[in-house]
Structure formats: C-alpha cells, structure tokens
Amino acid sequence: WWIAPAMNNNMFAHPAVTDALEMLGGWGCRILETAEGRMACGTTGPGRLLEPEDVAALVAEAFA
C-alpha cells in the first residue's frame, strides 16, 4: 500500500495524524512525503499533495 497524504498543514501537524501515519508505516505501508506550498484553504506549509508525476516517479523508482 502506498499512501500520499494531503491535508491542511495544521491538520498534517496534528499528533493524531502523525501517530496514524507512523502506525501505517509500521504495518508496511509506504508513506510518501508531502509537498510544501499554498493550500486550497489559503495556508502555506507541508501537507500539500505531491504532483502526480512526482508520485509516479517515486513508484517507478521503487520498482526499478
């Protein structure tokens, strides 16, 4: 399982999200890093979804 989290930077920093992503990683899920930038809600920071070509490149690299 590959997970590309994307959410408001305040939500992304919440301990419940951090704990959940850590748990999923411990179960063998691959958690992709988030991008930083402007969110739809107007805030800026980590939590932005990676661009599709970046996700595709990471998956292709893992299977190369």
C-alpha atoms as an extended CHARMM CRD file, in Angstrom:
* protein
*
        64  EXT
         1         1  TRP       CA              0.0000000000        0.0000000000        0.0000000000  PROA      1               0.0000000000
         2         2  TRP       CA              1.2390000000        3.4380000000       -0.9200000000  PROA      2               0.0000000000
         3         3  ILE       CA             -0.1560000000        6.4620000000        0.8790000000  PROA      3               0.0000000000
         4         4  ALA       CA              0.2510000000       10.0200000000       -0.3690000000  PROA      4               0.0000000000
         5         5  PRO       CA             -1.2030000000       12.1560000000        2.4080000000  PROA      5               0.0000000000
         6         6  ALA       CA             -2.6380000000       15.5550000000        1.5980000000  PROA      6               0.0000000000
         7         7  MET       CA             -4.3070000000       17.9370000000        4.0110000000  PROA      7               0.0000000000
         8         8  ASN       CA             -4.1810000000       21.3730000000        5.5390000000  PROA      8               0.0000000000
         9         9  ASN       CA             -0.8000000000       21.9960000000        7.1530000000  PROA      9               0.0000000000
        10        10  ASN       CA             -2.3910000000       22.4070000000       10.6020000000  PROA      10              0.0000000000
        11        11  MET       CA             -4.1570000000       19.0580000000       10.2620000000  PROA      11              0.0000000000
        12        12  PHE       CA             -0.9650000000       17.4320000000        8.9830000000  PROA      12              0.0000000000
        13        13  ALA       CA              0.9050000000       18.5930000000       12.0960000000  PROA      13              0.0000000000
        14        14  HSD       CA             -1.7250000000       17.2190000000       14.4870000000  PROA      14              0.0000000000
        15        15  PRO       CA             -0.4120000000       14.4160000000       16.7520000000  PROA      15              0.0000000000
        16        16  ALA       CA             -3.2860000000       12.1010000000       15.7740000000  PROA      16              0.0000000000
        17        17  VAL       CA             -2.2420000000       12.3100000000       12.1170000000  PROA      17              0.0000000000
        18        18  THR       CA              1.4310000000       11.8660000000       12.9770000000  PROA      18              0.0000000000
        19        19  ASP       CA              0.6200000000        8.8060000000       15.0930000000  PROA      19              0.0000000000
        20        20  ALA       CA             -1.6710000000        7.3170000000       12.4360000000  PROA      20              0.0000000000
        21        21  LEU       CA              0.9290000000        7.7020000000        9.6680000000  PROA      21              0.0000000000
        22        22  GLU       CA              3.5750000000        6.1810000000       11.9220000000  PROA      22              0.0000000000
        23        23  MET       CA              1.2750000000        3.2330000000       12.6700000000  PROA      23              0.0000000000
        24        24  LEU       CA              0.5250000000        2.7030000000        8.9850000000  PROA      24              0.0000000000
        25        25  GLY       CA              4.2450000000        2.8030000000        8.2190000000  PROA      25              0.0000000000
        26        26  GLY       CA              4.8020000000        0.1840000000       10.8960000000  PROA      26              0.0000000000
        27        27  TRP       CA              2.2620000000       -2.0370000000        9.1690000000  PROA      27              0.0000000000
        28        28  GLY       CA              4.2920000000       -1.8650000000        5.9710000000  PROA      28              0.0000000000
        29        29  CYS       CA              2.5620000000        0.9730000000        4.1480000000  PROA      29              0.0000000000
        30        30  ARG       CA              4.8020000000        3.3240000000        2.2290000000  PROA      30              0.0000000000
        31        31  ILE       CA              4.0650000000        6.8450000000        3.3490000000  PROA      31              0.0000000000
        32        32  LEU       CA              5.1710000000        9.4110000000        0.7930000000  PROA      32              0.0000000000
        33        33  GLU       CA              6.4050000000       12.7910000000        1.9440000000  PROA      33              0.0000000000
        34        34  THR       CA              4.1280000000       15.7380000000        1.3270000000  PROA      34              0.0000000000
        35        35  ALA       CA              4.9670000000       18.7790000000       -0.7270000000  PROA      35              0.0000000000
        36        36  GLU       CA              5.1030000000       22.2620000000        0.7430000000  PROA      36              0.0000000000
        37        37  GLY       CA              3.1830000000       25.1310000000       -0.7030000000  PROA      37              0.0000000000
        38        38  ARG       CA             -0.0480000000       27.0340000000       -0.7990000000  PROA      38              0.0000000000
        39        39  MET       CA             -3.1390000000       25.0470000000        0.1840000000  PROA      39              0.0000000000
        40        40  ALA       CA             -6.6510000000       25.4190000000       -1.1980000000  PROA      40              0.0000000000
        41        41  CYS       CA             -7.6800000000       26.9660000000        2.1390000000  PROA      41              0.0000000000
        42        42  GLY       CA             -5.0510000000       29.6910000000        1.7630000000  PROA      42              0.0000000000
        43        43  THR       CA             -2.4710000000       28.4970000000        4.2960000000  PROA      43              0.0000000000
        44        44  THR       CA              1.0680000000       27.5830000000        3.2870000000  PROA      44              0.0000000000
        45        45  GLY       CA              3.2540000000       24.7620000000        4.5330000000  PROA      45              0.0000000000
        46        46  PRO       CA              3.7140000000       20.9940000000        4.4880000000  PROA      46              0.0000000000
        47        47  GLY       CA              0.7580000000       18.7540000000        3.7340000000  PROA      47              0.0000000000
        48        48  ARG       CA              0.2210000000       19.5530000000        0.0740000000  PROA      48              0.0000000000
        49        49  LEU       CA             -0.3180000000       16.5790000000       -2.2280000000  PROA      49              0.0000000000
        50        50  LEU       CA              2.6800000000       15.6530000000       -4.3470000000  PROA      50              0.0000000000
        51        51  GLU       CA              2.3100000000       16.3080000000       -8.0380000000  PROA      51              0.0000000000
        52        52  PRO       CA              1.1290000000       13.1820000000       -9.9020000000  PROA      52              0.0000000000
        53        53  GLU       CA              4.3810000000       12.9560000000      -11.8830000000  PROA      53              0.0000000000
        54        54  ASP       CA              6.3480000000       13.0100000000       -8.6080000000  PROA      54              0.0000000000
        55        55  VAL       CA              4.2660000000       10.1410000000       -7.2040000000  PROA      55              0.0000000000
        56        56  ALA       CA              4.7110000000        8.1980000000      -10.4550000000  PROA      56              0.0000000000
        57        57  ALA       CA              8.4790000000        8.7730000000      -10.3630000000  PROA      57              0.0000000000
        58        58  LEU       CA              8.7340000000        7.5120000000       -6.7710000000  PROA      58              0.0000000000
        59        59  VAL       CA              6.7330000000        4.3710000000       -7.5840000000  PROA      59              0.0000000000
        60        60  ALA       CA              8.7480000000        3.7240000000      -10.7560000000  PROA      60              0.0000000000
        61        61  GLU       CA             11.9950000000        4.1830000000       -8.8370000000  PROA      61              0.0000000000
        62        62  ALA       CA             10.8920000000        1.6860000000       -6.1840000000  PROA      62              0.0000000000
        63        63  PHE       CA             10.1790000000       -0.9600000000       -8.8090000000  PROA      63              0.0000000000
        64        64  ALA       CA             13.2660000000       -0.2930000000      -10.9640000000  PROA      64              0.0000000000
